[in-house]
Amino acid sequence: MKPISVLLVDNNPIFLRVAARFLETHAEIAVVGTAAGGEEGLARALLVQIPVDVFLCDVHVGSERGTDLLREQLDTLRQHGTQVIMVSGEAQYRPMCEEMGVDFYMEKPVAIGPLVKLVDRLTA
């Protein structure tokens, strides 16, 4: 069975490192890329080049919003069957994300244990 592929996009490089390290300790999960604030182009390129099982993105990423990146890539993500998790420390973004059709919305701070369980559940 191939590992679950995950792309992480967040404006906090520490969260990216910790989440990627923790997710990859589970044999069934492979983090295929991370992009921090200011690296939105990298995230776009990764989404185009590598179909991923799970796309986790912060609402605020660098100079633009993760929701803009999501709107731009949503058709591609849906074609690949990608599960979308949006995260934010601001609860007011939940309705907008749900309206856009994200599969799950998490409020920060994101606990890594529940994140791993969510990734497992969404890709089961």
C-alpha positions in Angstrom: 0.0 0.0 0.0 1.4 3.4 -1.0 1.9 6.0 1.8 -0.6 8.8 2.2 1.0 11.9 0.6 0.6 15.3 2.4 1.5 18.8 1.3 1.7 21.3 4.2 1.5 25.1 3.6 1.6 27.4 6.6 3.1 30.8 7.5 4.8 29.3 10.5 8.0 27.4 9.6 8.3 25.9 13.1 4.8 24.4 12.8 5.8 23.0 9.3 8.9 21.3 10.7 7.2 19.8 13.7 4.1 18.7 11.8 6.2 17.2 9.0 8.5 15.4 11.4 5.6 14.0 13.4 3.5 13.0 10.4 6.4 11.2 8.9 6.9 9.1 12.0 3.8 7.2 10.9 4.8 4.7 8.2 1.6 5.3 6.2 2.2 9.0 5.8 4.7 10.8 3.6 5.0 14.6 3.6 5.9 15.4 0.0 6.5 19.0 0.5 6.2 22.1 2.8 5.9 25.7 1.9 6.1 28.6 4.4 5.0 32.2 4.0 6.4 33.7 0.9 6.7 30.4 -0.8 3.2 30.3 -2.4 4.8 29.7 -5.8 6.4 26.5 -4.5 3.0 25.3 -3.2 1.4 25.9 -6.6 4.2 24.1 -8.3 4.0 21.1 -6.0 0.2 20.9 -6.4 0.5 20.8 -10.2 3.4 18.4 -10.3 2.5 15.9 -7.5 -1.0 14.8 -6.9 -1.4 14.6 -3.1 -3.9 12.8 -0.9 -4.1 15.6 1.7 -3.5 19.4 1.3 -3.2 21.2 4.6 -3.1 25.0 4.3 -3.2 27.9 6.6 -5.7 30.7 5.8 -2.9 33.2 6.0 0.2 32.3 4.0 2.9 34.9 3.3 1.7 37.8 1.1 -1.6 36.1 0.2 -4.3 34.0 1.7 -4.4 30.2 1.6 -8.0 30.6 0.5 -6.8 32.3 -2.7 -4.4 29.4 -3.4 -7.2 27.0 -2.6 -9.7 28.7 -5.0 -7.1 28.7 -7.7 -6.2 25.0 -7.3 -9.6 23.5 -6.1 -10.5 21.9 -9.5 -7.1 20.2 -9.7 -7.4 19.1 -6.1 -10.8 17.6 -6.6 -9.7 15.9 -9.8 -7.0 14.1 -7.8 -9.4 13.3 -4.9 -7.3 15.4 -2.6 -8.7 16.0 0.9 -8.4 19.6 2.0 -7.7 20.8 5.5 -7.6 24.5 6.2 -6.3 25.9 9.5 -6.5 29.3 11.1 -6.2 30.9 14.5 -9.3 33.0 13.6 -12.7 31.3 13.9 -14.4 33.7 11.5 -12.8 31.9 8.5 -14.6 28.6 9.2 -17.8 29.5 7.3 -15.9 30.8 4.3 -13.8 27.7 4.2 -16.8 25.4 4.6 -18.6 27.3 1.8 -15.6 26.7 -0.4 -15.9 23.0 0.1 -12.9 22.2 2.3 -13.1 18.7 3.9 -12.1 19.9 7.3 -11.3 23.1 9.2 -9.1 23.2 12.2 -8.5 26.1 14.6 -5.0 26.9 15.8 -3.2 25.9 17.8 -3.3 22.6 15.9 -2.5 19.6 18.1 -0.3 17.1 16.1 -1.9 14.0 17.5 -5.5 14.9 16.4 -4.0 16.0 13.0 -2.5 12.6 12.4 -5.9 11.0 13.3 -7.7 13.3 11.0 -5.4 12.6 8.1 -5.9 8.9 8.7 -9.7 9.3 8.9 -9.9 11.5 5.7 -7.9 9.1 3.7 -9.4 5.8 5.0 
